[in-house]
Amino acid sequence: MNKVIGKSILASLFIGLIVWGASAIFSFSYVNWSFLIGLGLSVILYLLNSSGGVLSNVTNFEASEAGGKIQKDRELKVNVGAVFYGSVLYTLISLILTVMTFY
């Protein structure tokens, strides 16, 4: 459990550095966009790590057309890791900082 927490904090710092670097290169306000970027990244990582969702159904349908067999799996299963937890941590920290900045 301690390894997951450490990797999550490291992933959160890494995401923050990437967003900060992108804000310096593309000239946008880090404070204004950090929460939205973190939220979008968290949603994308959640959807990509799930099975049984919309993206999985589209992929299974395309594979079943090629193989001729349709797989029916209606249960949503999510296998998230330290990077997802890091993106959620980054999103929460950026939300707190954004609220503090504009309040």
C-alpha positions as CSV (number, residue, x, y, z in Angstrom):
1,M,0.0,0.0,0.0
2,N,2.9,2.4,0.8
3,K,4.3,1.8,-2.7
4,V,1.0,2.8,-4.3
5,I,0.8,6.0,-2.2
6,G,4.4,6.9,-3.1
7,K,3.9,6.2,-6.8
8,S,0.6,8.2,-6.7
9,I,2.4,11.2,-5.2
10,L,5.2,10.9,-7.7
11,A,2.7,10.7,-10.6
12,S,0.9,13.7,-9.2
13,L,4.1,15.7,-9.2
14,F,5.0,14.5,-12.6
15,I,1.6,15.6,-14.0
16,G,2.0,19.0,-12.3
17,L,5.4,19.5,-13.9
18,I,4.0,18.5,-17.4
19,V,1.1,20.9,-17.1
20,W,3.3,23.7,-15.8
21,G,5.8,23.1,-18.7
22,A,2.9,23.1,-21.2
23,S,1.6,26.4,-19.7
24,A,5.0,27.9,-20.2
25,I,5.4,26.7,-23.7
26,F,1.8,27.4,-24.9
27,S,1.3,30.5,-22.8
28,F,-1.9,29.7,-20.9
29,S,-2.6,30.3,-17.2
30,Y,-1.6,27.4,-15.1
31,V,-4.1,28.3,-12.3
32,N,-7.0,28.6,-14.7
33,W,-6.5,25.3,-16.5
34,S,-4.9,23.0,-14.1
35,F,-8.1,21.7,-12.6
36,L,-9.8,21.1,-15.9
37,I,-6.7,19.3,-17.3
38,G,-6.5,17.1,-14.2
39,L,-10.2,16.3,-14.4
40,G,-10.0,15.5,-18.0
41,L,-6.9,13.3,-17.5
42,S,-8.7,11.4,-14.6
43,V,-11.8,10.8,-16.7
44,I,-9.7,9.6,-19.7
45,L,-7.6,7.2,-17.5
46,Y,-10.7,5.9,-15.8
47,L,-12.4,5.1,-19.2
48,L,-9.2,3.6,-20.7
49,N,-8.7,1.3,-17.7
50,S,-12.3,0.0,-17.6
51,S,-13.8,-3.1,-19.2
52,G,-17.5,-3.3,-20.0
53,G,-17.9,0.3,-20.7
54,V,-18.7,2.2,-23.9
55,L,-15.1,2.1,-25.2
56,S,-14.8,-1.6,-24.5
57,N,-18.1,-2.4,-26.2
58,V,-17.0,-0.6,-29.3
59,T,-13.7,-2.5,-29.3
60,N,-15.4,-5.8,-28.7
61,F,-17.9,-5.2,-31.5
62,E,-15.1,-4.5,-34.0
63,A,-13.2,-7.6,-32.9
64,S,-16.3,-9.7,-33.1
65,E,-17.0,-8.6,-36.6
66,A,-13.5,-9.9,-37.6
67,G,-13.8,-13.2,-35.6
68,G,-17.5,-13.8,-35.9
69,K,-18.1,-14.2,-32.1
70,I,-19.7,-11.6,-29.9
71,Q,-18.6,-11.4,-26.3
72,K,-21.3,-10.3,-23.9
73,D,-19.9,-8.7,-20.7
74,R,-22.3,-6.3,-19.1
75,E,-20.4,-5.8,-15.8
76,L,-18.2,-2.7,-15.6
77,K,-14.8,-3.6,-14.2
78,V,-12.1,-1.0,-13.5
79,N,-8.5,-1.8,-12.9
80,V,-6.9,1.5,-11.9
81,G,-3.4,2.0,-10.7
82,A,-1.1,4.6,-9.2
83,V,-1.2,6.9,-12.2
84,F,-5.0,7.2,-11.9
85,Y,-4.7,7.9,-8.2
86,G,-2.0,10.4,-8.9
87,S,-4.2,12.2,-11.4
88,V,-7.1,12.3,-8.9
89,L,-4.7,13.7,-6.3
90,Y,-3.5,16.3,-8.7
91,T,-7.1,17.2,-9.6
92,L,-8.0,17.6,-5.9
93,I,-4.9,19.7,-5.1
94,S,-5.5,21.9,-8.2
95,L,-9.1,22.4,-7.2
96,I,-8.1,23.5,-3.7
97,L,-5.5,25.9,-5.1
98,T,-7.9,27.3,-7.7
99,V,-10.6,27.9,-5.1
100,M,-8.0,29.6,-2.8
101,T,-6.7,31.7,-5.7
102,F,-10.1,33.0,-6.8
103,Y,-11.7,33.3,-3.4
